[in-house]
Amino acid sequence: MPEDNIKSGLVAIVGPPNAGKSTLLNVLLGQKISIVTPKPQTTRNRIIGILNDPSYQIVLLDTPGLHKARKPLNQEMVKIAVASLSEVDVVLFLIDISLPIIDKQASPIDYLESAKVPAILVLNKIDLLDKKQVLPMIETYRKIYPFTAIIPVSALLNYGTDLLLKELLRLLPAGPKFYPEDIPTDATERFIVAEIIREKIFLLTGQEIPYSTAVVIESFKEEEGRKLITIHATIFVEKSSQKAIIIGRKGSKLQQIGKNSRQDIEKLLGQKVLLKLWVKVHKNWTKDMRFIRDLGL
């Protein structure tokens, strides 16, 4: 197809924490690229998903949640999300419609002023509300910010995403494709594996533990003769007490994290995996800018 007939562009998915940004990315792609947990601020890095079709290519940027950040780690996460606004053709501003209406003043919507591109308001989790409640909310948000469109969806149920895609294609410019047609993301296997392990920590531990952990892949070795991939990963925590919780009684928690991670990693790689996990203390790493940079943030 000639390039002048192809739609191509970058789209940032932004919004408050836990609005369903990563779920929406995965649903649009038809596969899991970004990790998802019920806890807010799960996403730390900007994750690229590539939606391919003969007539278009949409590069979707899943970003950390916009929130008032105090710790250096959280401040870097917000910087990543805000920086994405200046690099894209369209912004999807995603909110959880089951929560109270967000005011423009001192809210994530305020960040849209710097975007200078069309912004679509995506009202997610529409399945949690009665339809009669939705129309007044749409009218209220119309008055708060001049969104190009307001589209109710349920990312979890894949409802309304066809209308969202149609609106995106209307707004995106014509142009060449940025990536080969056969890749769904530019993220490396090592990055996705680290994210899978971090997801399991979020799901299997409580309170502050998930937010105090970082995962580094130390080695990733494919043994062709055995059709086996051996992965060594280190889970960093801030305190010795957190290390004890991650390891669990007689190593039970760490074993469960490893087992659940390995199952997903094998699905991702299509091969048997030997996953070895270690837990180390890096005191107050969430305030250590050098370490945060080393993590790729």
N, C-alpha and C positions, 0 to 999 in steps of 0.2 A: 504494500500500500504506500503511495507517495507520502512523504513526510508532512506536506501541507494539509493532509487529511487526517493526520494522527494527532490526538490530544495527548499532551504530555506536561506534567508539572509536579511541583512539590506541595504537599499539604501537611501542615502541622496539626496534630491532635493535642490540644491543651485544655486546661481546666483545673478545678480543685482536686485534691487527692481523693482517691477512691470513687471517682465518678464513673469509672468503667472504660477508661481510655484504652488500656491494654486489651480488654475483652473485645472492644470494637475493632481494634487493629486485627486481632486474630480472626474474627468473624469475616471481615472484609477480605482477608487473604485466603480464608478457607483452611487455615492450618495454624498451629500454635507457634508463634515466633517470640511473643512477649510473655513473660511470666505473669500470673494472675493469682492474687490472694485476697481474702476479705479485709486485710489490714491496709490502712492508708499508707501512702509513700512507699509502696513496694518498688516502683520503678525509680532507678537512680540515674541511669544513663539514657541518652537519646537512642532509640532503637528504630531502625529503618525497615519498613516492610514495603515490598514492591508488588503492586497489583498490575498484572500483565494481561493484555488482550490485543488481538491483531489491530484494533482501532485506537488503543490508548495505552499509556503507561502512567500510573499514579504512584508517586513515591510518597509514602505515608511516614511521618515522623511521630512516633510515640514518645511523649516527653514526661518528665517527672511532674508531679502535681504542683500547682502554684499555691503557695501558702506563705505565711509570715515565718521566715526562717531565722533562727537564732544561732544554731551550731554551724561551724564552717562547712560541714558536709552538706547540711540542708541548704545553706546559702549557695553552694556550688550547684546543687540540684535545680534550684530556682533559676540560676543564671543560665543553665542549659536550656530550660524551657523558654525563657524570655528571648534568648539569642535566636531560637528557632523562628520566632515571629518575623524577624527581619530577612529571612532567607527563602520564604515560601511564596507561592502564588495564591493560596487560599488557607484560611485558618478554620479548623473545626473547634469551636469552643463547646466542650462537653460538660454538662452538669447532671447531677442526680436530681431528677424532677420530684422525687419523693421527699426531698429536704426543703426547708424554708427558702423562699425566694431570695436571691443574692442581690444586694444593693450594689450600685456601681461604685459608690464612694468606698475607698479603702478595701476593695475586694479584688478578686482575680480579674474581673471584667475590666478593671482599670488598666491592666496591662495591654489590652487590645488597642489603646490609643497609639501605641508605637508600631503597630503592625502595618498600617497603610495599605492593606489588601482586603479583599472581601472576606467577611467572617460569617460563617454559618453557625447558628446556635443549635446544638444537638441536645434535645431534652431526652436524656437516657432514663431507663428503668420505667418506661411508660406502663409496663405491665403491673406496676405496684399501685397505680391510681385509677380511679373511675374516670371515664372519658369526659364527664361533665366538669371535672376539676381542671382539665388541661387547657381549655380555651381561655379562661380568665388568666391563667399563667402566661400563655403566649402573648396576650394583649399587654400584660404588665412588662414582660421582657422587651416588647417592641418599644416601649417608652423609655427603657433604661439605656438601650444602645441600638444604633441603626444597623442591626444585623441584615445581611443580604437575604437570608432565609432562616426560618425557624422550623426545624424538623423533629418531631417526636419519634423516638426509636426505642426498641428493646434490644440492646446488643446481645444480651444473654439468649434471647429467643430468636435472634436474627429477624426482627420485625422492623420494617421501615427503612432498612439499609438499602433496598433497591431505589427508593425515592432519594435517599441521600447520595447515592452514587450518580443518579441522573442529574442532580443539582451540581455536583462536583464537575461532571463532564461539561455542563453548560458554562461553568466559570473558567475552566482551565484553558490555557492557550494552545494553539497548534504548535508542534515542534518535534524534534527528534527524540528518540528514547534515550534515557540516561544510562540504562543498564541492559545487559543481555536478557532475552526474554525468558530464560529458563531458571532464573534465580529469584527466590522470594524475599531475600534479605541480603544486605552486605555484611552482616555480622559474621564473625568467624565461628567455627565450631567450638573453639576454646571458650569464647565469650558466652555462647549459648549454654554450654555445659556448666560454667560457673553460675550463670543465672538460674539454671535448673536446681542446682544444689542450694542456692540462696532461697529459692522458692520453698523448698522442703523445710528449711529452717524456719521460715515465716509460718508455715502451716503446722509445724510440730512443736514450736516453742511459743511461750506467751510473754506478756508484759514488754519490757524494753529489750529483751534478748535479740530479736531479729534486727532491730535498728542498730545494735552494737556489733553486728557481725559483717565481715567482708570475706569473700571467697577468691582465692588466687589459685589458678591452675599451674602447678609446678612443672608437670611433664605430661605429655600426651603422645603415647607411642603405639603405633600400629604394628602388631606382629603378624605378618602375612601368612606365615606357615601355619600358625595356630588359629588364624581368623579371629584374632582377639585384639582389642584396644585396651591398653593399660593406662589409666589416668591417676595421677597423684595430685591431690588438691589439699590446700591448707585453708582452714576456717579460722580467721582472726577474730578475736574478741577483745574487749577493753579491760576486763577484770578476771582474776582467778576464779571468783565465784561464778561468773558467766561460763567459764571453761568447764567447770564441774557440771553445770546444768546441761550444756550441749553434749557432754559425754554421757551423762546419766548414770544410773545405778548399774555397775558392772559393765559399762559401755553400751547400755541398751538404747539410749537416745541416739547416740552417734550411729549405731548399727541401723536403726530405723531410718535415719536421714540418708544413710548410704544406700540402703535397699530401695527406698522410694525413688531416690535420684537415679540409681542405676537403671531402673525399669524405664524411666523416661529417656535417659541418655541412649539406651539401646534402641528405642523406637526412633529417636532422632538420627542415629548413625547407621541403623540397620545392621548392626554387628553386636556380638557378645562383648561385654565390657567388664574389666576388672577395675573397680573403683576403690582407691585407698584414700582415706581421709585422716588428716591430722588437725588438732586444735591447738592454736598458739595464742598467747596473750601479747597484744601490742597496746600498752597502756594509753588510754585516751586517744586512740587512733582517729576518731571522728573529728578531733581538733588539730590533727597533724596534717598540715597542708601538703607537705612533701609526700606523705603516704597516700593521701587522697588523690594527688596527681598521678602517683604510680598506679593507682587503680584505674586510671583512664578517665577520671571525672574532670 
